[in-house]
Amino acid sequence: MSEWASEPVSEWVSVSMSQWWPAWSTDWLSYRPGDFLMFAPRTYWRLFERHNQSVGPAIWLIWALGLAALWRLQRPSPPLRAPVVVLALALAWAAVGWYFLHQLYAPVFWVMTWAAWAFLTQALLLGWIAVLALSKRGTPLPAEYAAPSLRNGGLVLFGWAVLVHPLLAPLAERPWAQAEIIGLAPDPTVFATLGLLLCIGPPAGGGRVPYELMWALALAWCAISAATLLTMGSMQGCVPALVGAGAMAWRIGCGRGRGRGRGRGRGQA
């Protein structure tokens, strides 16, 4: 047996890797996802507490406005009521992007500076959709929903964002002061927007492209939030992952069902 064959295989592999791969490339393999976090989980949850405290008693008014928006959406209402909800969410995205992400989150995690700009972009897109509806250049909202099943799924998401998501803080044994409220925290604001998008469907006219961009930005935040929370070791990261995937699956599934229904209708005609 030759001298080369007598050497342990693992030793030969390690020597070969060191010859062919730079040292920095093997160093990267020793990192874990948590090593890239620039803050501790306790610091993250404290951001919500600081934000809620800065708002003071007005937090109840903001939550009540979210509840009123849910009530408006679930009612068979005149077309001009949905754009009011869209405009309210536009203001919510702008406020969350500027104050929470830019002022509070970005100092401890610089990536949130770019996320803040994405939130401000989403606010402009929501405003554009509302203007289209109010000017009657697009389909008045919500005069024609894509499908009743889509609307029902959207109402469930909106209801989760307003009523259920704030309860995750005490359920995780965190103080009520760290509850995430729609219009103040990014996750419930994004979830409510996905619900709204399911409710209204893509507007006609010049609203189709902004509508798809809003979907993309909302789903991107769900992915970022899920990755951050799961890296922190919080099982709450499953919530944005499931919401994003579920909303998209619901939209695709209901869209296919509606397409099959139209096909049967044409066949019978």
N, C-alpha and C positions, 0 to 999 in steps of 0.2 A: 504493500500500500504506500502510495506516495506521501510526501510530507504535507502537501496541500490537502489531501483527503483526510489526514489525521486531525486537522484543525476542526474545532467545533463550528457547525454551520452558522450559528448565531453570531459568533465572533467574526466570521468571514463577511457576513452580511453587514455588520456594523462598520467594519473597516471599509468595505466597498462603498457604503452610503456616505461615509465621511470624505471619500475621495471624489465622488461624483456630485454631491450636493453641498451647497454652501452651508456654513454653520448656522446662519440666521434662519434658514428654512426649517431645520430640525428644531430650533428653539420655539418657533411658532406652534409646533405640534404639542408642546408642553402646556400651552395655555388652555384654560377652560372658558366657556362663555361668560361666567361670572367675573372673570378677571378684566373684562372690558367695561364693566359697569363703573361709573365714576362716582357712585354714591351708594350709601347703605339703604336697605329697605326702610329702616326707620326714618331716614331723611326724606324718602319718597312720599311716605304717607303723611309726614308732617307738612308737606307742601299744601295738601288739601285742607289741613287744619288751619294753616296760616291764611289761606285764601278765604275760607268760610268765616274766620274771625274778622277779616278785613271788611267783609260785606256787612256783618252784624245782623240785626233783625231783618234786614232786607232779604235775607236768604229765604224767608218764608214767602215773601212776595214773588220772588223768582220761581220758587217751586210751584206756587199757585198759578203763575202764568203758564208753566208747563202743563199743569193739570187742565187749565182752560183750553190750551191748544189741543190736547187729547180729546176733550169734550167736543170741540168744534169739528175735529176730523171725523169723529164717529157718527156725527149727526148728518142726515140728508140735508145739506145746506145749499144756499145760493152759491154761484160760482166764485164770487168775490171773497168768500171767507177763507178758502185755502191759501190764496196769495198772502193774506195777513199772517198765517202760520209760517209760510215760507220766509216772509220778511223777518218775523221774529227769530227764526232759526238762523237767518243770515247775521243778525245782530249778535246772536249767541256765539256763532263761530268766530266773529270778529273779536268779541270780548275775550273768549277763551284763548284765542291765538295771541292776542296782544298782551293781556295781563298774566294769565296763568302760564302759558308756554314761554313767552318772551321775557317777562319780568321775574317769574319765580323758577321755572323749570330750566331755562337755558343757562343760568349761572352755574348750575350743578351738572348739566349735561348739554354740551355745546350743540349737539345735533338738533336740539329743540328749537334753535334759532331758525333753521330751515323749515322745521315743522310749523313754526308760527307763520311763516310766509305762506305755506300751503293752506293753513286755516284761513288766512285773509283772502287767499284766492277763492277758496270755497265760499266764503261770504259773498264775494262779488258774483260768483256763478248763481248762488241762490237768489241774490237780488235781481239778476238778469232774468231768471225764470219768472219771478214775481212780476217784474215790469212787463214781460211779454203777455202774461195773463191779464194784468190790469189794463193794458192797452188794447187787448183783444186781437193782437196779431197772431198769437198762438191759441191753442185750445184753452178756453177758460177752465180754471181748476177749481174744484174737482168735478166739472160738469160731465166728464166722460172718463170713468176709471177703466184701466186696462182689463180688469176682471174682478168680480167680487172676491175671489179667493186671494188675489194679490192685495186687495184692500184690507181683508181680514188679517193677513199676515203682517201687513204694515202697522195696523192698529195694535197687534200684539207686541211688536218691537217698540213702538212708541210708548205703550203702557209699561213695558219693562223698564225703559229708560226713566220714566217719571216716577213710577210707584215702587218698583222692586230693586233696582240697582242701588239706591241709597241704603237699603237694608243690608248690603253685603259687608259694610263696615262692622256693625255689631255682630253679625253672624261669624265674622272672622276674629271676633274678640278685640276689635279696635274701637276706640271711642266714637261716639256719635259725631263729635266735632270733625272727624275725618271722612264723613259721608260724602259721596260723590253725587252732586246735584246737577241736573240738566241746566245748561246755560252758564255753569261755573266750572265744571270738570269736563275734560275732553271726551271720555268714554261714553257717558250717557248722552251727550250732545250728538256724537256721531251715530249712536244707536237710534236715536230719535229721527235723525236725518235719513237713515236707511229705511226706517219705517215710513217716513213721509214719501220718499221716492217710490216705494212700493205702492203707496196709496194713489199717487197722482198719475203715475205712468209717464212715458216720454211725451212732452208737449209737441204739438205740430209747429210748423214754421221754423223759426231759427232756434228752437229750444232743444233739439235733439242732441247736438254736440255738447252743450253745457250739461245736459242731463247725464250723459255717459261719463263726462269728466268728473261730475260730482260722485258718481258711483265709484270711479277709480280712486279718488282721494279718500273717500270714506273707508273703502276696503283696505287701502294702504295703511291708514291709521290703525285699523283693527289688527293688521299684521304686526305693526310696530309695537302696539300696546301689549299684544299677546306675547311677543318675544321678550319684551322688557320684564313683564310680570313673571313669566315662567323662568327667566334667567335669575330673577330675584328669589326664586323658590316658592312663589305664591301661586296656589292653584286657581286663583282668580284670573290668571292668564288664560284659562280655558274659556272664560266668558267672551272676550272679544273674538277669539278664534272661532267659537261656535256661532256667534252672532254674524260675523262676516261671511263665513261659509254657508250658514243657514239662509241668510238673506239672499245670497246669490243663487243658491240651489232652489229656493222658493220661486225666485223670479224666472229662472230657466224652466222649472217644472210647470209653473202656471202658464208660461208663454207657450210651451209645447201643447199643453192641454187646450188652450184657446185656439191654437192653430189647427189641431185636429177637429175641434168643434166647427170651425169655419169650413174646413174641407168637407165634413159631412153635410153641412148646410148647402154648400154649392152642389154636391152630388145629388141631394134630394131635389134641388131646384131643377 
